[in-house]
Amino acid sequence: MFKNVIYVIVAGLFSGAVSAQSSRASKSVIPVGTMLTLKKSFANYFPIGVSVSPSNLVGREAELIAQQFNSLTPENVMKFGPLHPEENRYNWGGADSVVAFAEANKMKVRGHTLIWHQQNPAWLFLDGKGDTVNKEVLLSRMKSHIETVVKRYKGRVYAWDVVNEALDDDSTRYLRNSAWFNICGEDFIEKAFQYAHQADPEAILFYNDYRTEHPERRERIYKLLKRLKDSGVPVHGVGLQGHWNLKDPSRQELVKTIDRFRSLGLQVQVTELDISVLPEKKDRDSTWLAAPDVYTAEIEQQHIAQYEQI
């Protein structure tokens, strides 16, 4: 999916240049050194990143990535299951290749993600008999994994999404009913940050989640982060997963979100960004389904306007 995001953003930024070039010979190109790129456009503000798999880092895709971006996030290869499929075996190939590509092209790397409720290996929560492990065993396995991974990339990965999506989707609940929570309670979040900080004291450690701009969910995330900060847990930032659309979030709610989390002394990063042109699921009625599936000029302008606002 990230390729679509790349091309949408690039198409929006270069639409004028493309139009101006259209009447010229097909071989006419803009010299790379003078070309407007995403990373150059925002160089004075923040890094521009993209999520990648090793297969994206060859050929023309690799050229585009190196040209436009100055930060990489591994899409899957640093997640617990793909990276640590068996208790005594790590699969370093994919993660190493992403970090090596970043270093070769003078790019930052954000590690994603150490602890999540999905993409965990089958062995993680079970003992040799197939029974669920206790809290002590699971925290020991967590510590071993985090220490091994973070120390391997110490000084090479500048930031980690330490815990990802710990909140429940049900607004009447607090934390997600995951295996981590069921076995360890809330302690798994605190311990994950402590273990990561011990492994690399210089790394910037993030809590990462989605729908952070929705007031109710925002306040639950704030409650979690404030408790961690008040307890002296080394959490340094919050990641906003920007799975947004043409109407959501509003500028007002996005600003409120950034200000709310910054009031805790946290860094705020947009860790994922895709703006859907589809209506909300509740609005995908028979009339919408019957309409032509066309990216109209009107939708294009709304799309560009939402990216510009963000």
TINUMAR-165830 format. One record per residue: residue in one letter; x, y, z of N, C-alpha, C in turn. Coordinates in steps of 0.001 Angstrom, whole numbers, plus 500000, padded with zeros to 6 digits. Layout:
AXYZXYZXYZ;...
END
This chain:
M500822498793500000500000500000500000500854501254500000;F502061501184500581502852502405500708503164503015499349;K503240502186498278503569502725496963502496503699496499;N501241503355496792500165504260496419500298505591497133;V500677505525498408500844506753499181501970507597498593;I503089506941498267504211507673497682503764508414496438;Y503118507701495532502791508297494251501726509367494381;V500810509199495324499803510239495536500464511514496014;I501361511387497001502030512579497522502883513219496442;V503662512405495758504539512948494735503730513586493616;A502616512940493235501779513492492174501238514858492577;G500850514995493855500330516282494316501378517367494279;L502604517045494686503670518054494738504185518420493358;F504184517447492448504792517687491153503779517915490032;S502501518070490365501484518209489324501785519387488415;G502249520500489010502581521670488201503766521414487302;A504778520755487850505967520474487056505655519525485918;V504807518515486203504450517567485164503698518255484041;S502751519146484395501989519861483386502905520719482524;A503854521389483158504764522252482428505654521460481481;Q505954520221481833506840519403481029506108518665479915;S504777518605479980504025517730479096504199518042477631;S504462519304477271504594519673475870506008519490475352;R506941519126476223508317518944475827508560517518475356;A509721517296474829510062515953474368510045514989475545;S509688513740475269509524512757476334510814512503477086;K511963512787476481513239512536477135513692513699478007;S512944514805478008513326515953478811513112515653480286;V514117515869481092514008515570482521514561516736483326;I514160516791484596514700517768485528515917517162486188;P517061517836486169518254517277486834517957516944488281;V518413515766488738518115515321490094518573516335491130;G519714516972490915520243517901491892519369519111492135;T518544519475491121517696520656491250516232520307491447;M515894519036491402514503518622491502513940518863492905;L512717519363492972512039519506494245511661518115494746;T512082517776495948511765516471496522511091516664497866;L510463515609498335509793515677499635510783515990500748;K511903515279500763512840515487501872513468516875501837;K513682517437500634514212518791500541513165519822500948;S511914519569500571510852520528500853510636520726502342;F510853519672503144510588519741504578511865519635505413;A513008519872504779514299519687505456514444520523506710;N513807521680506753513930522562507913512908522248509005;Y512085521229508789511006520943509734511112519552510356;F511137518514509542511160517160510077511543516181508966;P511994514973509347512280513952508338510989513499507646;I511113513076506409509993512497505661510287511012505476;G509435510176506053509698508745506054508738507941505202;V509079506679505051508239505738504311508485504344504891;S507432503537504923507594502159505379507986501289504200;V508890500335504452509427499523503364509570498068503773;S509562497233502748509994495849502851511292495715502072;P512098494705502354513354494553501612513158494521500096;S512045493979499638511798493883498198511634495253497541;N511338496278498342511196497629497796512540498313497580;L513602497721498103514892498409498129515813497993496996;V515217497683495860515980497364494654515325498063493467;G516128498327492441515587498864491201515036500268491325;R514012500568490537513472501922490459512789502351491747;E512176501386492447511577501740493739512638502260494696;A513769501592494737514853502021495620515337503415495240;E515425503691493951515853505010493494514868506088493957;L513573505799493810512548506752494232512611506996495739;I512762505910496498512818506021497956514020506858498390;A515179506578497829516380507326498198516282508788497770;Q515602509040496662515469510401496154514527511241497006;Q513426510642497474512352511417498082512352511421499609;F512946510415500235512783510234501678514125510252502409;N514079510615503680515293510571504501515090509816505816;S514029509009505873513781508155507032513044506906506566;L513428505754507122512784504487506777512187503841508021;T511043503198507826510437502360508860510187500982508266;P510781499927508819510494498578508316509011498254508488;E508368497833507413506931497570507466506615496360508335;N507351495266508175507057494036508907508275493345509509;V509455493543508942510588492667509278511149492871510673;M510733493936511387511174494110512768510077493751513776;K508945493298513293507886492869514210508274491530514831;F507736491253515996508186490127516815508170488812516045;G507057488490515416506927487202514735507907487013513593;P507932487926512622508884487773511515510348487790511952;L510670488576512986512062488724513414512523487600514338;H511605487057515134511963486091516181510979484918516129;P510990484159515022509957483134514805510038481938515743;E511223481657516259511415480560517205512183481083518404;E511990480459519546512559481002520777514066481194520690;N514742480288520034516193480363519973516711480718518576;R515853481359517785516281481731516429515722483104516050;Y516608483961515567516219485260515016516416485247513502;N515575485982512815515669486106511368516097487535511044;W517406487774510996517930489131510900518000489676509481;G517888488829508480518155489235507111517388490462506646;G516074490452506820515249491561506343515533492861507074;A515595492796508392515845493997509189517231494565508895;D518220493687508787519572494152508482519630494858507134;S518900494348506150518941494942504809518312496327504795;V517256496534505576516628497852505653517577498851506301;V518203498457507407519130499347508095520338499653507218;A520841498654506514522004498864505639521671499829504508;F520476499692503925520060500612502852519972502032503384;A519404502177504565519278503508505170520653504129505398;E521554503362505943522894503887506215523620504256504921;A523459503447503890524120503722502623523603505000501974;N522356505355502304521737506538501702521539507671502710;K522242507587503844522221508633504866520808508949505344;M520061507893505654518682508007506108518570507564507561;K517607508114508273517284507676509622516486506377509561;V516426505655510684515593504455510792514770504532512064;R513454504297511915512555504135513070512248502654513207;G512519502087514360512218500679514578510742500465514859;H510146499502514177508704499245514316508455497741514222;T507879497127515208507564497625516524507964496534517498;L508330496889518725508804495873519661507679495033520251;I506589495678520685505495494952521336504169495346520694;W503435494343520227502138494545519554501285493328519834;H499975493493519688499078492359519932498955491451518714;Q499493491855517582499450491047516370500851490629515945;Q500902489683514995502154489196514401503158488740515449;N502665488015516428503535487394517430503760485929517067;P504934485364517393505203483961517077504394483029517968;A504133481833517479503290480876518203503874480496519559;W505197480453519683505823479982520918505755480979522062;L505528482246521770505763483324522731504949483194524016;F503688482833523882502803482830525055502571481433525634;L503295480423525131503056479042525555504310478395526113;D504121477442527029505257476667527530505409475398526700;G506321474525527117506593473310526364505427472359526270;K504474472478527191503297471612527188502126472221526430;G502318473436525947501232474098525227500317474898526122;D500688475035527389499897475834528328500386477287528322;T499505478186528699499861479603528746500910479855529817;V501940480615529464503003480907530424502512481916531458;N503229482001532568502862482978533589503536484321533309;K503234485290534124503739486650533934505257486708533978;E505867486012534928507316486041535078508014485544533816;V507509484461533259508120483891532053507949484829530866;L506743485383530706506504486245529553507350487521529625;L507452488110530796508276489306530923509754488986530680;S510189487802531077511556487389530822511801487248529323;R510841486679528619510967486544527167510933487911526494;M510074488786526985510024490136526439511355490833526621;K511914490757527809513179491427528097514289490903527196;S514363489599527050515392489003526208515255489474524762;H514033489505524256513796489939522879514162491403522680;I513659492256523542513913493691523394515394494003523522;E516059493404524503517490493648524676518280493196523449;T517948492027522928518677491489521779518491492374520549;V517257492779520282516955493563519088517501494977519198;V517206495651520296517597497054520437519115497196520516;K519785496289521195521247496361521277521897496108519912;R521294495236519105521855494964517782521890496237516925;Y520865497078517079520760498279516249521035499558517042;K521695499406518182522022500571519005522872501557518210;G522461502819518222523179503837517486522858503866516008;R522058502917515534521707502842514113520218503092513906;V519419502708514874517984503007514875517765504107515906;Y517314505272515445517273506417516354516027506441517222;A514973505728516814513709505744517565513020504404517400;W512257504038518430511498502778518405510039503027518751;D509141502389518011507768502230518476507813501053519449;V507861501364520725508072500326521731506804499512521939;V505695500206522153504399499539522313503444500123521286;N502738499245520603501873499628519503500427499225519798;E499520500201519771498071499941519799497617499157521032;A498000499614522198497620498910523430496197499208523883;L495594500286523364494248500647523787493189499783523105;D492106499531523839490990498775523282490183499648522330;D489572499032521319488712499779520397487367500128521032;D486988499382522059485738499638522783485965500809523738;S485215501877523548485414503082524356485067502882525824;T484350501802526156484004501545527552485118500791528277;R486138500366527508487272499659528096488506500540528031;Y489529500159528714490770500938528732491805500296527813;L492450499230528273493468498577527464492900497372526720;R493538497062525612493117495963524756493241494626525483;N492292493754525226492266492434525851493205491489525088;S494495491802525111495499491039524368496135489989525265;A496918489106524663497638488115525460498622488803526408;W499250489869525934500163490623526799499438491120528054;F498265491709527848497513492266528971496940491162529860;N496422490112529247495812489027530027496821488349530950;I498068488242530511499079487552531308499803488504532260;C500092489709531789500948490629532562500210491810533166;G498947492040532774498280493257533200498944494471532555;E498760495655533134499319496882532571500837496906532620;D501440496056533445502890496109533640503679495886532359;F503091495186531365503870494887530168504276496166529433;I503464497207529527503784498462528837504969499136529503;E504885499272530814505969499907531569507279499161531392;K507229497834531491508447497027531386509062497136529987;A508231497181528957508757497272527596509600498525527412;F509096499650527913509859500903527801511137500845528636;Q511059500269529811512256500174530655513317499303530008;Y512920498161529467513879497269528827514520497934527607;A513726498641526819514256499304525626515242500407525993;H514918501153527040515798502241527472517115501697528016;Q517040500599528734518256499981529251519152499494528110;A518545499019527040519302498481525914519951499589525081;D519300500736524971519862501872524238519349503166524865;P520079503718525814519634504923526523519471506147525629;E520073506128524431519995507283523536518807507206522581;A518166506069522460517048505915521529515816506663522031;I515056507216521107513807507912521430512688506874521391;L511951506762522479510989505679522645509547506203522544;F508769505573521660507423506035521356506356505019521727;Y505197505562522125503951504793522133503222505165520846;N502725504174520113502151504403518782500708503902518742;D499785504725518187498380504302518139497625505051517045;Y496383504618516800495549505214515762494338505911516373;R493644506675515546492483507480515952492815508364517162;T494025508835517193494482509683518294493804511046518300;E493180511439517185492540512757517080491090512714517537;H490544511519517783489170511397518267489175511655519777;P488415512626520235488524513090521640488505511985522683;E487595511021522554487489509982523581488741509122523619;R489212508695522444490414507841522407491652508655522797;R491683509896522388492805510767522746492976510851524252;E491867510960524974491954511094526429492388509796527089;R492017508660526531492495507397527090493996507242526859;I494475507657525677495912507609525413496648508571526340;Y496082509756526520496676510736527425496773510165528839;K495714509508529292495706508900530623496840507884530758;L497011507047529746498079506044529768499452506708529816;L499672507679528949500983508323528871501294509140530119;K500287509788530675500506510563531892500887509644533054;R500224508499533132500565507550534191502001507077534036;L502409506796532811503779506353532575504776507449532939;K504504508669532495505399509781532800505485510034534304;D504341510009534979504320510259536422505071509177537190;S505152507988536598505851506874537242507330506827536880;G507776507803536080509174507841535704509562506869534608;V508579506355533882508858505418532787509466506195531610;P510510505684530980511187506410529901510428506355528571;V509301507038528509508575507206527250508825508631526789;H509229508780525534509670510085525042508748510698523998;G507875509896523416507051510436522351505814509600522092;V504921510169521311503708509466520894503616509548519374;G503307508406518769503173508338517330501712508361516923;L501386509240515989500024509329515456499966508539514159;Q499157507498514143498962506743512907497927507497512070;G498404508152511045497512508988510237496742508218509195;H495865507319509626494973506618508691493717507479508548;W493826508504507733492831509561507686492058509552506375;N491116510469506242490347510574505006490146512041504642;L489289512311503675489143513675503162488528514634504174;K487843514112505201487162514966506170487707514830507585;D488441513794507839488893513500509196490395513202509182;P491195513904510008490777514800511086490605516232510597;S489883517001511394489818518433511140491104519065511645;R491420520231511151492607520946511612492525521177513124;Q491330521536513610491146521842515027491479520631515899;E490969519454515543491201518273516367492656517814516289;L493285517978515133494680517591515011495566518488515878;V495304519784515862496065520714516690495847520401518180;K494596520130518558494296519772519950495087518539520376;T495166517559519483495876516321519793497356516581520027;I497966517320519113499396517620519245499662518394520537;D498846519399520799499032520204522011498829519380523281;R497846518489523252497546517672524433498733516795524809;F499320516130523832500435515240524124501727516008524410;R501904517137523752503097517938524017503064518531525424;S501875518672526000501781519190527366502422518242528372;L502639516985527959503310516009528815504823516012528581;G505276516910527712506695516942527393507111515884526395;L506146515372525622506422514308524662506638514850523255;Q507496514191522515507586514449521087506338513870520417;V505926514479519326504791513973518552505247513764517119;Q505064512552516615505404512254515223504196511625514532;V504003511986513272503048511269512429503811510069511883;T503537508902512428504332507714512107503810506959510901;E502566507180510544501963506556509370501055507604508737;L500974507617507422500145508628506770499574508097505471;D498260507949505446497543507628504224496176508284504307;I495796508994503272494520509706503253493604509038502232;S492607508346502735491683507615501877490711508561501181;V490363508237499947489349509012499229487975508366499376;L487915507250500085486639506558500286485843507233501397;P484521507199501313483711507740502414483798506833503634;E483328507346504763483254506515505967482422505267505668;K482725504158506350482015502907506092480504503061506236;K480092503892507204478654504073507427477969504768506254;D478771505457505416478211506183504278478344505426502959;R478869504215503004479024503428501779477737502667501489;D476719503414501098475398502849500869475255502389499425;S474048501971499051473792501440497712474037502489496635;T473750503752496948473983504824495972475472504958495683;W476271504916496727477707505019496536478252503815495785;L477756502617496136478225501399495481477878501385493998;A476775502013493645476331502023492244477044503077491403;A477690504029492071478351505117491349479650504622490710;P480082505252489629481343504866488976482522505040489925;D483454504114489853484640504160490698485688505033490002;V485546506350490157486375507288489416487024508287490379;Y488309508521490156489040509539490916488846510859490180;T487788511562490546487399512765489813488301513948490148;A488198515007489338488972516222489594488582516834490930;E487310516733491292486849517269492576487483516511493739;I487498515173493646488111514368494696489606514651494768;E490238514823493621491665515119493600491970516418494348;Q491166517441494133491385518719494805491158518596496312;Q490148517816496710489913517580498141491091516823498755;H491619515887497991492746515073498442493971515954498673;I494282516777497691495423517689497798495240518663498958;A494009519172499118493725520143500193493928519517501569;Q493544518251501722493702517603503024495179517356503338;Y495954516963502332497390516805502545498021518145502904;E497638519201502204498193520530502487497852520978503910;Q496622520706504341496213521099505691497047520385506737;I497254519095506522498009518296507496499475518702507485;
END
